[in-house]
Amino acid sequence: MTSLYRFAYIAVEKFGKDAGELDNILEKWLYLLKNLRRLDERSKELQDRVFEMFFRAAEIARLPEEKQKTYRESIMNENDWMNAVAFAEEKGEKKGLEKGRIEAKLETARNFLKLGVPMETVVQATGLPEEELSQLGKQ
């Protein structure tokens, strides 16, 4: 049986490139790991989004425990709020689409009735109840 995994061991302390010599994402990660304790700020070579996320997480990890807890709670509250807004938007969109469908059926029924199409045919064509169509005919 062959292994699906292949391991590579990297001696980070032997990585010798300077910030200006980094050619790819792996070299950037190795540079970051080797120099992490000495980095006070992100260099221009570490401006990729993944490093932005990394440094943000590192800043949070340096906060006192109570501030980390407050931060996590604020993120959860923000996520809850965003989910509630998304749900409301989706619900409103569905409601609006349904209202639009009904209005379209009513407009079609009005046009049929103006053309003198029999009530039974309009009921079958639109799926609207005859009572509702009767009121349309009076308008």
C-alpha positions in Angstrom: 0.0 0.0 0.0 1.4 3.4 -1.0 1.0 6.5 1.1 -1.1 9.3 -0.3 0.9 11.8 1.7 4.4 13.1 1.2 6.2 14.9 3.9 8.9 17.6 3.3 11.0 18.8 6.2 12.1 22.3 6.0 14.8 23.8 8.3 13.4 27.3 8.5 16.6 28.5 10.3 18.6 27.7 7.1 16.4 29.8 4.9 18.7 32.6 3.8 16.8 35.0 1.5 16.2 38.6 2.4 12.8 40.2 2.0 13.7 41.7 -1.4 14.7 38.3 -2.8 11.4 36.5 -2.3 10.1 35.0 -5.5 7.0 33.0 -4.5 4.5 32.4 -1.7 6.4 29.6 -0.2 9.5 31.7 0.2 7.4 34.5 1.7 6.0 32.1 4.3 9.5 30.8 5.1 10.7 34.3 5.5 7.8 35.2 7.7 8.3 32.1 9.9 12.0 32.7 10.3 11.7 36.4 11.0 8.4 36.5 12.9 9.9 37.6 16.3 11.8 40.4 14.6 9.0 41.8 12.5 7.4 44.9 13.9 5.4 45.7 10.8 4.6 44.0 7.5 7.2 44.6 4.8 6.0 45.4 1.3 6.8 41.8 0.3 4.2 40.5 2.8 1.2 42.5 1.5 -0.7 39.6 0.1 -4.2 39.1 1.5 -3.2 35.9 3.3 -0.5 37.7 5.2 -2.9 40.5 6.0 -5.2 37.9 7.6 -2.2 36.3 9.4 -1.0 39.6 10.9 -4.6 40.5 11.9 -4.8 37.1 13.7 -1.5 37.7 15.4 -2.6 41.1 16.6 -5.7 39.6 18.1 -3.6 36.8 19.7 -1.5 39.4 21.5 -4.5 41.0 23.1 -5.2 40.2 26.8 -7.7 37.4 27.3 -10.6 39.7 28.2 -10.1 41.8 25.1 -9.9 38.7 22.9 -13.2 37.5 24.4 -14.8 40.9 23.7 -13.4 40.9 20.2 -14.8 37.4 19.5 -18.2 38.4 20.9 -18.2 41.5 18.6 -17.4 39.3 15.6 -20.2 36.9 16.5 -22.6 39.8 17.0 -21.6 41.2 13.6 -22.1 37.8 11.9 -25.5 37.4 13.6 -26.5 40.9 12.3 -25.3 40.2 8.8 -27.1 36.9 8.7 -30.3 38.5 10.0 -30.0 41.2 7.3 -29.4 38.6 4.6 -32.4 36.6 5.7 -34.6 39.6 5.7 -33.5 40.6 2.3 -34.1 37.1 1.0 -37.5 37.0 2.6 -38.4 40.5 1.2 -37.2 39.5 -2.2 -39.4 36.3 -2.2 -42.4 38.3 -1.0 -41.8 40.9 -3.7 -41.5 38.3 -6.4 -44.8 36.7 -5.3 -46.5 40.0 -5.2 -45.2 40.7 -8.7 -46.5 37.3 -10.0 -50.0 38.0 -8.5 -50.0 41.5 -10.1 -49.0 40.1 -13.4 -51.9 37.5 -13.2 -54.3 40.3 -12.3 -53.1 42.4 -15.2 -53.5 39.5 -17.6 -57.0 38.8 -16.2 -58.0 42.5 -16.7 -56.8 42.3 -20.3 -58.7 39.1 -21.0 -61.9 40.5 -19.5 -61.6 43.7 -21.5 -61.3 41.5 -24.6 -64.5 39.7 -23.7 -62.9 36.4 -22.9 -65.4 34.2 -20.8 -64.9 34.2 -17.1 -64.3 30.4 -17.0 -61.5 30.7 -19.5 -59.8 33.6 -17.5 -60.1 31.5 -14.3 -58.4 28.6 -16.0 -55.7 30.7 -17.7 -54.7 32.7 -14.6 -55.5 30.3 -11.7 -57.1 33.2 -9.9 -60.4 32.6 -8.0 -63.6 33.7 -9.8 -64.6 36.0 -6.9 -61.4 38.0 -7.3 -61.9 38.2 -11.1 -65.5 39.3 -10.6 -64.3 42.3 -8.7 -61.8 43.1 -11.5 -64.6 43.2 -14.0 -66.3 45.9 -11.9 -63.2 48.1 -11.8 
